[in-house]
Amino acid sequence: MKIIKRPYTLVVLVAFLAMLVVCPRAGAQTATRQIALKGARLIDGTGRPAIENSVLVIEGDHVVAAGKAGTVSIPKDAVVQDVSGKTVIPALINLHGHLGLSSNGADSVAGHYTQENVLKQLNKYLSYGVATVASLGQDEDEIFKVRDAQRAGNISGARLYTAGRGFLEYTGRRNPADVRYRPQNPDEARGDVRELAAHHPDFLKMWVDDGLGHGTKIQPAIYQAIIDEAHKQHIRVFAHEFYLGDAKALLAAGLDGFAHSIRDQPVDNDLIKTMKARGVFLIPTLVRDEVLFAYADSLKWLDDPFFLGGLEPGALAIIRSPENVEKGRKDPDIAKYRAGLEMGKKNLKTLSDAGVKIAFGTDSGIPTRFPGYFEHRELQLMVEAGLSPMQAIVAATGTNAEILGGAKEFGTLQTGRRADFLVLDANPLDDIHNTEKLSAVWQAGKTVPSVSAKKMSGN
């Protein structure tokens, strides 16, 4: 018996050892090769000081290490890219955008809300380094299919969040091109919220504004019902507002975030105290106010190659047409637009200095508010308002990721976060305009087509 068992035992042992040798080889063939970017200045989106001469290590779609050279080891078999002299920042996050409302960014003819157009605009955002977009209202229900398909890994472009249709005041008039809910009373408002909740929106958006006195607002009893029902459905509520008085009333009703600056008068201590106590954020959207007079005034950025490089065919002709320019110049409210922007800047600085949570968004995607470029212009206006470049960048990255509930997934360049970032040819801490010096856009550990790359290739 022993003579028979020994050869069998030997065969089993040899087979087992062979498996130990073969299996690691098979694993090595399927393993993702790491990438290391070395030498750049790293701004990680947390607000910590920039790291000079950094090492950023990527494996698959995530960051596995980030820090100063010498403290972070470069893996032996990594693909090494020397990015000395450049600056790396997290990809931008726009907490206030819109999708599908224009075919070329400038026209406003109805019928553009198609999956094809939405996807085109998500990729437009990404080409400018905006890797996440929160669409704040005016979305048709098709948006939920797009969002869910993207989260299943079937659709590319900027990461998508949506508020769905949104809520506006009831006027008695119907616009077939406007899908927003317009409840006539609190009970109808609650029913509309429940209908929206069935689609699992990421948040809810409502408009509480009279358009500088030219319209009407949602009544307090109705927006109170919207907020109450949304919170019962575990949905946060963000609001378009203009006036300080409305902002205070919305806070008292339980609002979770402001989608715009307060632009009629200086903010006061009561508002600041309440916002801080409840962690309510504000998205300045300064560029939204600037664009209301930008074309009439032919502002300098209209000739910016970074702006022009991303325009769709026909868009420039529309915004520069004599009819469009003259219409802007004759707008009776143009002086109020300019004053609103200045008040918004002043209030942004006051709120930031007081420690209120400042988010980042642009209201881009509405016709003539161009996705991608407007996010860079917003950074510039925030710095003009008195924020430091680092504060503006953090608002557009780490803070927005936290508000979206994704702080452990994206928005900063830390271990375990998605490798979504921009490589810049110059330091934005020296001049915030340097975010336009876009060398490369990375999403999920891979480079993607960017506006700068198209310009450099002549396409």
N, C-alpha and C positions, 0 to 999 in steps of 0.2 A: 504493500500500500504506500509506503513512504517513497519508494522508487517511482511510483506513478505520480504522486502529488507534487514532487519537487519540480519536475519540468512544467507542470501546470502553473505552479506558483510563480516560477520564473517568467513564464509567458505573460501572466497578469501584471507582474511588476514592470516588465518591459513596456507593455501597452500603456500602463499608467504614466510612466516616465515620458513616453512619447507624447501623450496628451499635454503634459506640463510644458513641453517644448513647443508643440504646435499651437496650442491655444493662445499664448501670449503673442505669437506672430500674427494670428488672425485678428486679435484685438488691436495690434499696432497698425494694421492695414486700414482699419475702420476709424481709428482715433482721429479727432480733429486737430490739425496742426495749429499750434499757438502762434500768435502774431504779437510782436513787441514794437511799439513806437518809442523811440528814445530821443532825448535831447530837447524836446519841446518844453515850453512854459505851459504848465497844466493848471487850468482854473476848473475846479471840480464841481462847482455849482452849490456848494454848501455854505459859502461865505468865508471859508478859511482862506488864508493868504495863498496866492499863487505859488506853485512849486516850480522853481527854476531847474532846468536840466532833469526832467522827469523821465520815468519809465512807465508806460501804460501797456499792460499785458492783456490780450484778448484770447479767449478760447471759445470757438463757436460764436454765439451771439451775445456773450456776456463778458464783462470785465472780471478778470481773476486777480489782478493786482494793479495798484497805482500808487506812485510815490516818487521820492527823490532817487536819482541814480545812486547806487551804492547801498540803499536800504531795500530796494526791490531788485531781485535777481532776474536776469533774462534767461528763460529756459534754454537749455542746450540746443534743442532742435527747433527753436522758434524761428519764424521768418521775421527778420529784423528790418525795420524801416527807420532810417535816420531822418528825423524831422527837426533837427537843430535849427534854431532861429525862428521857428514857427510857434504858434500858440494853439492849444487844444482847449475847447470849451464844450460843455454838453450841448446837444442839439436843442433848439428852442422849442418851447411849448406855448402855443397860442390858446389862451383860455376863453377867447371871445372871437370866433370866426363864423362864417356862413358858407354854405355849399350849394351848388346847383342853381344859383339865381341869375347867372349870366353865362353866355357861351364864350365870350372872349375877355371878360373882366370889365367891359365898359358898357355893353348893350344891356337893355332891361326888358327885352321882349319876352313875353310869357312862353312857357313850354320848354324851358331849358333843364327842368329838373328830371334828369335821366341818370341811370346808373353810370353810363359812359361819361357824362359830364362831371358827375361827382368824383369819379375815379381820376379823371384828368386833373381836377383841381387839387385832390389830395397829393398827387405827384408833383404838381406845381409848387405847393407848399414845401414838399420834401426837397425839391431842387434848390430851394433857397435856404435849406438847413432847418426848416421847421418840421420836426419829426412827430409832433403831436398837435392835433387840432380839436378843440371843443366847439362844436357847431351849436350856437345859442339861438335856436328857434328858426321858424320858417322852413323847417325840413318837412318834406312829405313822408308818409309812412314807409316808403321804399328805403329810407335811410337805415331802418333797423335791420333789414336784410343785408345791406352793405356792411354795416358794423359787425353783425354776427358772422358773416362770411369772412371778414378780415380777421376776427378773433379766432376763427377756425383755421387760419393760415392760408386762405384761398385768394386773398386780395392784397395787393401791395399799396404803397403810398404812405402818407403820414398816418400815424395811429389816430383812430377816430373815436370821439365821444360825442353824444348828441342829446339835446333837450327835446327833440321831436318838434312838434308844431309850434308851441308857444301860445301865450294868452295875451289878448288885446282887448281894448274896451269895445263894448257893443255900440254901434252907431245907427243901426237900422238899414245900413247900406251893405250890399254884398259884392265882394270882388272875387270872382272865380279863381283868379291867380293867387289869392292869398289864403293859405290853408290854416291860418291860426284860429284857435278857439276864441269865440267872442261871447262868453256867457252873459245872459241878461239878468241873472239873479244868483244868489249864493247857492241855491240847490242845483241849478244848472252847472255852476262852476264846479261843484263837488263831483257831479256826474262826469263832466269832461275830464277832470283829473283822474278819476277811476278808469275811464276809457284809455287815457294816455298811459296809465300805470301798467296796463295789460301788455304794453310793448317793452316794458322795463327800460325806460329812459335813464340816462346817467344823472340827470337833474332836470329841473323844470325852469323855464324862463317866462317872465311876463314883462310887459311894457307898462310903466306908470308915468306917463308924460303927456303933456298937451301940445307939444310941438311949438313952443314959444307962444302959446296962446291961440294957436290956429285950430286946435282940436279939443278933444275931451280926454279924460283919464278914466281908467278903471276905478270904480267906486270902492272906498275902503272896505265896505262889507263884503264885496266880491273878492277883493284880493286877500282879505282875511280868511275867507272860506277856501280859497286856492291854497294858501299856505297851510292851513289846518289839515286839509284833506291830503295834501302832498306829504306832510310829515307823518300822517297815519299810514301812508303807503311807503314810508321810509325813503322818500325822495326829497332832496334838498331843493330850495327855491332861490333863484337868482333874479334880480330885477334890473331892467333899464330904468334909470331915474335921471333927473336933471336938477331938481330943486332940493334944497336942504330940508324944507318942511316935509316933503314926501319921504326923504331918506329917514328922517326921524320916525315918521308914522310907520314906515315899512319895518324898521327895526323893532318897534313896539309890537308889530304884528307877528314877529318871529322870523323875518327874512334871514337867509344864510349868507348872501353875498351881493355886492353891488357890481353891476356890469359896466358902469361908466363912472367918470368923475362927477362930483357935485360942482355945478358950474354957475349957479346964480349968485352965491354969496360965500363968504368965508365959513369954513366949518367951525364948530364951536366945541367947547369942552364936554358938553353933554353927549354929543354924538361920538366924540373920541372915546370917552369913558365907556359907553355902551358897546361900541365896536370891539374895544379891547377885552372887555369882560366876557363877551360872547364869542370872541374869535372870528368876527365877521370880517371878510376881506373886501377890498375894492380893486377893480380893474380900471386903470386910468383911461385907456383908449384915447390918448391925446391925439393920435394921428387921425382918428375919426372926426375930431373937431377941426383939425387943420385942413382936411380935404374939402370941407365945405366951402372954403374960399381959395384953395390952392390953385385951381385951374384959372380962376379969374385973375389971380395975382401972379400967375406964371412963376411959381416958386422955383427955387434953384434946383431942387431934386428932380424936377421934370426932365432935366437934361442929364441926369445921372446915368452913366452907362450900365450900372448895376440894376437900375430900374428898367431901362429900355431893353436890356438883354433878356428879360423874362416876359415881355409883352407878347400877347397873341396878335396875329394879323388883324388889322383893322382897328385895334384898340386905340392906338395913338391918334389916328385920324379923328376918332370920335371926341376924345377929350381935348384935342387942340383945335377942333373946328370952331370957326368964328361964332357960330350959333351957340355952342356950349359955353364958350368964354364970355360972350355978351350976356347970356342968361345968368351966369354967375355974378357978373358985375352989377346987373340990375336987380339982383335979389334984395328985397327991402330989409332982410334980416342979416345981411353980410356983416355989418358992424357987430351985431350980437354974437355971431359965430366967432369972430376974432376975440371978443371980450370973454366968451365962454372958454376958449382955449387958455387964455391967460389966467382966468380964475381956476380952471382945472389944474394948471401947473402949480399955482400957489397952494391950492388945497392938497395936492399930492405931496409937496414938500412938508407941509404942516403935519399931515397924517403920518408920513414916514418918520419924521423926527419924533413924533409922539409914540412910536412903537406899534402903530396899527399895521396889520398884515397887508402888504401891497402885492398884488398879483400882476399878471401881465397879459394883455390882449389888445386887439386892434379894431375889431368890428369889420375886418376885411372879408371879402367875398360878396358884399353888397356891390352892385354895379358902380364902377369907378373907384372902388376901394380894393386895391390889387393884392391878392394873396401872395405871400412870400416877401415881397419888397417891403410892404407896410410893417412887417414885424421888425425889420432892421431900422426903419424910420422911427418906430415907436421907441426903441431903445435910445435913439438920439434925442428925442423929445423928453424922455424921462430924465436924461442927464442934463438937458437944458433947464429942466424944472428944478434942478439942484441935487438930485440923487447922484451918488458916485457910480462910475461904470460897473463896479462890482455889485452894488445894490441892484442895479437894473438887470444885470445878468442873472443874479440869484433869483429875482422875481420871475424871470422868464424860464427858469430851469427848476431848481430845487423846490422853490415855494409852490409853483404851479403843480409839480408832481405830487406834492403833499396834499394840495387841495383836491386833486383828482383821485386820491387814495392810492397813488402808485409810487410813493416815496421809496419803497423797498424794491421796486422793479425798474424804474427809469428816472431820468431827470438829473442825476448826479453821476460823476465818474468815480464810483466806489466799487469795491469788491461785491460781486453778485448782481450789479445793475446791468441793464442792457447797454451794449456798446453802441450807443447813438451819440455821435459827436461831430464837431466841426473842426477842421484844421484850417487855421487862418495864417496868412502870410505876415501879419503884423499884430501888435499887442493892443487889444481893445481897452485895456486899463490905461494906456497912454492916450488913446483917442477912440471913443466908442464907434466912430465911423469905420474903424478897422474890422468890424464884423463883416463888412462888405468885401473885404479882401479874402474871399473864400477860395481856399486851395482845394479842399475836398470835403464832401459830406459822407459820413459813415452812418449806416443804419444796420443794427443787429450784426455788427462785426464785419460788414462789407461796404465797400464804396458804392455809391449810387450816383446817377447822373446829376450834375449840378449846373446852375446857371453859369458860373464862372467857367466850368469845363467846356460848356457849349461855346462861350465867347472865345475861349482860347483856341478851340478847334475850328472856329469860323462857321459853325452850324447855326 
